[in-house]
Amino acid sequence: MKITNKKIAAKKSSVAWIQRQAADPYVARAHRDGYRARAAYKLIEMDEKFHFLRNGQVVVDLGAAPGSWSQYIARTYPKSKIFAMDLLEISPIVGVEFYQGDFTSDAALQWLEEKLNIPHDEMGRGTVDVIVSDMAPNTVGHKKTDHIRQMVLLEYAFDFALRALKPGGTFVCKSFTGGTTGDLLKQIKEKFETVHHIKPPASRKDSVEMFIVAMGFRG
């Protein structure tokens, strides 16, 4: 691929990224299948392995931009109700209600609680079948700092899952490899029948991301 933008061409990291994108079969596949990002296949692979998505569910997609996970759910399970959220705006998707904002803010949580009709700060009366989260912090390149930031987001998502999920529900969330993941995994295992910590094939080999797939919420 020829780089015509001189500013971009001058940056080795930009050149490497563009070359990697051009050689990535998942990027080509996403373009061919009409998905907004290659990340769609991470969810597709996890769903094909564990079968946690079905038609007619209530699904929450956190960290949704640019929308490929919501795209897959809406396309494959068109009878489901999907509520998506991200700091960044996404183009509209049929069957998806979207909120642009910070998931960790009171305003964002209030929007979700009202849309989902779940009581504030009360567990055991959730209305959601599946929560999927591809949220990730802006990384700074320091492994320990980036891991801590990711764990904070994971803990927020898990806390929300405890209030929002129906008994039997599923929680899928991105995590980073690192020391404190085991502590949170232990807490998650106490609340779900089965918990898997996996790296789907669509995750790049050099990425530190992992995904927690927790099924059978005990309520």
Secondary structure, 3 states (H helix, E strand, C coil): CCCCCHHHHCCHHHHHHHHHHHHCHHHHHHHHHCCCCCCHHHHHHHHHHHCCCCCCCEEEEECCCCCHHHHHHHHHCCCCEEEEEECCCCCCCCCEEEEECCCCCHHHHHHHHHHHCCCCCCCCCCCEEEEEECCCCCCCCCHHHHHHHHHHHHHHHHHHHHHHEEEEEEEEEEEECCCCHHHHHHHHHHHEEEEEEECCCCCCCCCCEEEEEEEEECC
